[in-house]
Amino acid sequence: MRGSEGFVEIVNNSDKTVDLGNYCLSDTETDADKWRFPEAQLEPGAYAVVNLLGKDFVGEAKVSETEFNADFKVGSDETGI
């Protein structure tokens, strides 16, 4: 379910499994750990998708080991997260 609000794709191009629970995403520099990944492992060569669903999103953050829902989105006047 890639959100109509947008999504971010995370790729593990290393040769080691990455513990995503150690990482965060944010749409603001002043709150760098606004959204933390739930516990999940990203295998070498694998990718994960984070659906950016906005502040009104209610539900589970972890859809599967490689798909997540975040409760923020990037506005049309913003250039990055």
C-alpha positions as CSV (number, residue, x, y, z in Angstrom):
1,M,0.0,0.0,0.0
2,R,2.0,2.9,-1.1
3,G,0.4,6.0,0.3
4,S,-1.1,8.7,-2.0
5,E,0.8,11.1,0.3
6,G,4.1,9.7,-0.8
7,F,6.6,7.1,0.3
8,V,10.3,6.6,1.0
9,E,12.2,3.6,-0.1
10,I,15.1,2.3,2.0
11,V,17.7,0.1,0.3
12,N,20.3,-2.1,2.1
13,N,23.1,-2.2,-0.4
14,S,25.5,-3.6,2.2
15,D,26.5,-7.3,2.8
16,K,25.1,-7.3,6.3
17,T,21.6,-7.4,7.8
18,V,20.5,-4.0,9.1
19,D,18.4,-3.6,12.3
20,L,16.0,-0.9,11.2
21,G,14.9,-0.4,14.8
22,N,18.1,1.7,15.2
23,Y,16.9,4.3,12.6
24,C,14.5,7.2,12.4
25,L,12.9,9.4,9.8
26,S,11.7,13.0,10.2
27,D,10.3,15.8,8.2
28,T,12.0,18.4,10.4
29,E,15.6,19.1,11.5
30,T,14.5,20.0,15.0
31,D,12.9,16.6,15.7
32,A,15.3,14.2,14.0
33,D,13.8,11.1,15.6
34,K,10.2,12.0,15.0
35,W,9.3,8.5,13.6
36,R,11.4,5.5,14.7
37,F,11.3,2.2,12.7
38,P,9.6,-0.7,14.5
39,E,11.9,-3.7,15.2
40,A,12.6,-5.2,11.8
41,Q,15.6,-6.7,10.0
42,L,16.5,-5.6,6.4
43,E,18.5,-8.3,4.7
44,P,21.4,-7.5,2.3
45,G,20.1,-6.4,-1.0
46,A,16.6,-5.9,0.3
47,Y,14.5,-2.8,0.4
48,A,11.8,-1.4,2.6
49,V,9.0,1.0,1.8
50,V,7.7,3.6,4.3
51,N,4.3,5.0,3.4
52,L,4.0,8.7,4.5
53,L,0.4,8.9,5.6
54,G,0.2,12.1,7.6
55,K,-0.6,13.0,11.2
56,D,-4.2,11.7,11.0
57,F,-3.0,8.1,10.3
58,V,-4.2,5.6,12.9
59,G,-3.1,2.0,12.7
60,E,0.0,-0.2,12.8
61,A,3.3,1.2,11.9
62,K,4.6,-2.2,10.8
63,V,2.7,-3.8,7.9
64,S,5.4,-6.4,7.2
65,E,9.2,-6.8,7.6
66,T,9.6,-4.5,4.6
67,E,6.6,-2.2,4.6
68,F,5.8,0.5,7.2
69,N,3.4,3.3,7.8
70,A,4.6,6.7,9.2
71,D,2.4,9.3,10.7
72,F,3.9,12.3,8.9
73,K,4.2,13.4,5.3
74,V,6.3,15.7,3.3
75,G,4.4,18.8,2.0
76,S,4.5,20.0,-1.5
77,D,6.7,22.9,-0.6
78,E,9.3,20.7,1.2
79,T,12.2,19.0,-0.5
80,G,13.3,16.2,1.8
81,I,13.0,14.2,4.9
